[in-house]
Amino acid sequence: MRLLLVEDDPRTADYVVRGLTEAGHVCDLLRDGHDGLFAATRNAYDVIVADRMVPGLDGLSMIKAVRAAGVRTPAIFLT
């Protein structure tokens, strides 16, 4: 499974990426909501995992913009 993780906290990001990778998933990590929006609308992901409070564009606004662009990838929020 290919996942997009948008998380700016290094400890949390490392923990989640390590767990997902050990479980056999491919995880793209971005630390800014604008970068996450760009990636989510240009690449095919099975799941988007987004923190609510990230720099640039907050996670909720990022997912709203992803939906407005027609991307229906399931999303999970970290808070």
Residue frames as a rotation matrix with the C-alpha (Angstrom) as fourth column:
MET 1
0.588 0.809 0.000 0.00
0.809 -0.588 0.000 0.00
0.000 0.000 -1.000 0.00
ARG 2
-0.503 -0.721 0.476 1.31
0.698 -0.664 -0.268 3.49
0.509 0.198 0.838 -0.81
LEU 3
0.476 0.640 -0.603 0.61
0.877 -0.392 0.277 6.16
-0.059 -0.661 -0.748 1.81
LEU 4
-0.122 -0.434 0.893 1.12
0.274 -0.879 -0.390 9.88
0.954 0.197 0.226 2.01
LEU 5
0.267 0.119 -0.956 1.99
0.964 -0.042 0.264 11.12
-0.008 -0.992 -0.125 5.50
VAL 6
0.045 -0.206 0.978 1.84
0.199 -0.957 -0.211 14.87
0.979 0.204 -0.003 6.13
GLU 7
0.846 0.108 -0.522 3.38
0.518 0.062 0.853 15.44
0.124 -0.992 -0.004 9.56
ASP 8
0.527 -0.649 0.548 5.78
-0.220 -0.728 -0.649 18.14
0.820 0.222 -0.527 10.74
ASP 9
0.618 -0.315 0.720 6.77
-0.761 -0.008 0.649 16.71
-0.199 -0.949 -0.245 14.14
PRO 10
-0.116 -0.769 -0.629 9.98
-0.865 0.389 -0.317 14.71
0.489 0.507 -0.710 13.58
ARG 11
-0.806 -0.202 0.556 9.41
-0.512 0.709 -0.485 12.20
-0.297 -0.676 -0.675 16.39
THR 12
0.106 0.937 0.333 5.84
-0.363 0.349 -0.864 11.44
-0.926 -0.029 0.378 15.36
ALA 13
0.586 0.091 -0.805 6.75
-0.809 0.003 -0.588 11.27
-0.051 0.996 0.075 11.67
ASP 14
-0.443 -0.843 -0.305 9.67
-0.826 0.516 -0.227 8.91
0.349 0.151 -0.925 12.28
TYR 15
-0.661 0.257 0.705 7.52
-0.396 0.678 -0.619 6.66
-0.637 -0.688 -0.346 14.49
VAL 16
0.415 0.910 0.018 4.67
-0.400 0.200 -0.895 6.43
-0.817 0.364 0.447 11.98
VAL 17
0.428 -0.327 -0.843 6.96
-0.882 0.051 -0.468 5.96
0.196 0.944 -0.267 8.95
ARG 18
-0.671 -0.732 0.119 8.94
-0.737 0.641 -0.214 3.25
0.081 -0.231 -0.970 10.74
GLY 19
-0.414 0.591 0.692 5.77
-0.274 0.644 -0.714 1.36
-0.868 -0.485 -0.105 11.71
LEU 20
0.633 0.701 -0.329 4.22
-0.491 0.035 -0.870 1.61
-0.599 0.712 0.366 8.27
THR 21
0.151 -0.681 -0.717 7.45
-0.939 0.127 -0.319 0.60
0.308 0.722 -0.620 6.54
GLU 22
-0.779 -0.435 0.452 7.94
-0.586 0.760 -0.280 -2.38
-0.222 -0.483 -0.847 8.86
ALA 23
-0.048 0.861 0.507 4.38
-0.170 0.493 -0.853 -3.45
-0.984 -0.127 0.123 8.00
GLY 24
-0.383 -0.241 0.892 5.38
0.700 0.555 0.450 -3.52
-0.603 0.796 -0.044 4.32
HIS 25
0.707 0.696 0.126 3.92
0.634 -0.544 -0.550 -0.21
-0.314 0.469 -0.826 3.15
VAL 26
-0.391 -0.731 0.560 5.55
0.857 -0.510 -0.066 2.54
0.334 0.454 0.826 1.11
CYS 27
0.519 0.552 -0.652 5.29
0.792 -0.597 0.125 5.88
-0.321 -0.581 -0.748 2.89
ASP 28
-0.187 -0.494 0.849 5.97
0.658 -0.705 -0.265 9.30
0.730 0.509 0.457 1.40
LEU 29
0.150 0.152 -0.977 6.59
0.932 -0.351 0.088 11.85
-0.330 -0.924 -0.194 4.16
LEU 30
-0.220 -0.168 0.961 5.99
0.486 -0.873 -0.041 15.57
0.846 0.458 0.274 3.68
ARG 31
-0.503 -0.116 -0.856 6.11
0.861 -0.157 -0.485 18.20
-0.078 -0.981 0.179 6.41
ASP 32
-0.846 0.225 -0.484 4.01
-0.200 -0.974 -0.104 21.01
-0.495 0.008 0.869 4.91
GLY 33
-0.024 0.960 0.280 0.35
0.217 0.278 -0.936 21.15
-0.976 0.039 -0.215 3.88
HIS 34
0.455 0.132 -0.881 1.08
-0.727 -0.516 -0.453 22.85
-0.514 0.847 -0.139 0.56
ASP 35
-0.584 -0.726 -0.364 3.56
-0.811 0.506 0.292 20.11
-0.028 0.466 -0.884 -0.32
GLY 36
-0.715 0.392 0.578 1.00
0.072 0.864 -0.497 17.50
-0.695 -0.314 -0.647 0.76
LEU 37
0.370 0.881 -0.296 -1.65
-0.191 -0.240 -0.952 19.04
-0.909 0.409 0.079 -1.48
PHE 38
0.113 -0.423 -0.899 0.74
-0.979 -0.202 -0.028 19.03
-0.170 0.883 -0.437 -4.43
ALA 39
-0.853 -0.520 0.047 1.69
-0.511 0.850 0.124 15.38
-0.105 0.082 -0.991 -3.87
ALA 40
-0.492 0.730 0.475 -1.88
0.112 0.594 -0.797 14.19
-0.863 -0.339 -0.374 -3.25
THR 41
0.536 0.738 -0.411 -3.13
-0.297 -0.291 -0.910 15.72
-0.791 0.609 0.063 -6.49
ARG 42
0.270 -0.516 -0.813 -0.21
-0.963 -0.129 -0.237 14.48
0.017 0.847 -0.531 -8.61
ASN 43
-0.777 -0.576 -0.254 0.42
-0.547 0.818 -0.179 10.96
0.311 0.000 -0.951 -7.29
ALA 44
0.254 0.848 -0.465 -1.75
-0.383 0.530 0.756 7.92
0.888 -0.014 0.460 -6.64
TYR 45
-0.796 -0.423 0.433 -1.99
-0.551 0.212 -0.807 7.03
0.250 -0.881 -0.401 -2.95
ASP 46
-0.422 0.643 -0.639 -4.07
0.437 0.762 0.477 4.39
0.794 -0.078 -0.603 -1.21
VAL 47
0.548 0.532 -0.645 -4.39
0.825 -0.215 0.523 6.49
0.139 -0.819 -0.556 1.97
ILE 48
-0.102 -0.529 0.843 -3.51
0.057 -0.849 -0.526 10.01
0.993 -0.006 0.117 3.11
VAL 49
0.338 0.103 -0.936 -2.55
0.928 0.129 0.349 10.42
0.157 -0.986 -0.052 6.77
ALA 50
-0.100 -0.302 0.948 -2.51
0.312 -0.914 -0.258 14.09
0.945 0.270 0.186 7.75
ASP 51
-0.576 -0.115 -0.809 -1.78
0.805 -0.248 -0.538 16.01
-0.139 -0.962 0.236 10.91
ARG 52
0.539 0.840 0.065 -4.29
0.842 -0.536 -0.051 18.79
-0.008 0.083 -0.997 11.59
MET 53
0.899 -0.237 -0.368 -1.61
-0.103 -0.932 0.347 21.34
-0.425 -0.275 -0.863 12.51
VAL 54
0.145 -0.871 0.469 1.11
0.907 0.307 0.288 21.48
-0.395 0.384 0.835 9.86
PRO 55
-0.395 -0.371 -0.841 2.85
0.096 -0.927 0.363 24.53
-0.914 0.063 0.402 8.40
GLY 56
-0.998 -0.042 -0.057 1.65
-0.045 -0.244 0.969 26.20
-0.054 0.969 0.241 5.25
LEU 57
-0.231 0.956 -0.180 -1.80
-0.705 -0.037 0.709 24.72
0.671 0.291 0.682 4.80
ASP 58
-0.395 0.084 0.915 -3.39
-0.817 0.423 -0.392 22.97
-0.420 -0.902 -0.098 7.79
GLY 59
-0.946 -0.109 0.304 -4.36
-0.020 0.959 0.282 19.33
-0.322 0.261 -0.910 7.33
LEU 60
-0.126 0.980 0.153 -8.12
0.511 0.197 -0.837 19.89
-0.851 -0.027 -0.525 7.18
SER 61
0.432 0.233 -0.871 -7.79
-0.474 -0.763 -0.439 22.63
-0.767 0.603 -0.220 4.55
MET 62
-0.611 -0.721 -0.327 -5.38
-0.699 0.297 0.650 20.43
-0.372 0.626 -0.686 2.63
ILE 63
-0.782 0.369 0.502 -7.88
0.398 0.916 -0.053 17.56
-0.479 0.158 -0.863 2.47
LYS 64
0.284 0.902 -0.325 -10.69
0.243 -0.395 -0.886 19.96
-0.927 0.173 -0.332 1.49
ALA 65
0.148 -0.320 -0.936 -8.51
-0.814 -0.577 0.068 21.19
-0.561 0.752 -0.346 -1.39
VAL 66
-0.883 -0.443 0.158 -7.66
-0.313 0.805 0.504 17.60
-0.351 0.395 -0.849 -2.36
ARG 67
-0.339 0.851 0.401 -11.38
0.593 0.524 -0.611 16.79
-0.730 0.030 -0.682 -2.48
ALA 68
0.442 0.495 -0.748 -12.10
-0.188 -0.764 -0.617 19.94
-0.877 0.414 -0.245 -4.50
ALA 69
-0.310 -0.656 -0.688 -9.51
-0.874 -0.089 0.478 18.70
-0.375 0.749 -0.546 -7.01
GLY 70
0.445 0.643 -0.624 -11.51
-0.836 0.547 -0.032 15.49
0.321 0.536 0.781 -7.40
VAL 71
-0.544 -0.682 -0.489 -9.19
-0.371 0.718 -0.588 13.18
0.752 -0.139 -0.644 -5.46
ARG 72
0.497 0.841 0.213 -11.19
-0.660 0.207 0.722 10.68
0.564 -0.499 0.658 -3.38
THR 73
-0.300 -0.705 -0.643 -8.32
0.064 0.658 -0.751 8.93
0.952 -0.266 -0.153 -1.60
PRO 74
0.682 0.530 -0.504 -9.35
0.507 0.154 0.848 7.93
0.527 -0.834 -0.163 1.95
ALA 75
-0.152 -0.706 0.692 -7.88
-0.205 -0.662 -0.721 10.24
0.967 -0.251 -0.044 4.61
ILE 76
0.476 0.153 -0.866 -7.03
0.791 0.355 0.498 9.74
0.384 -0.922 0.049 8.27
PHE 77
0.462 -0.287 0.839 -6.23
-0.265 -0.948 -0.178 12.66
0.846 -0.141 -0.514 10.58
LEU 78
-0.155 -0.561 -0.813 -3.61
0.861 0.327 -0.390 12.70
0.485 -0.760 0.433 13.32
THR 79
0.451 0.315 0.835 -4.40
-0.074 -0.919 0.387 15.14
0.889 -0.236 -0.392 16.10
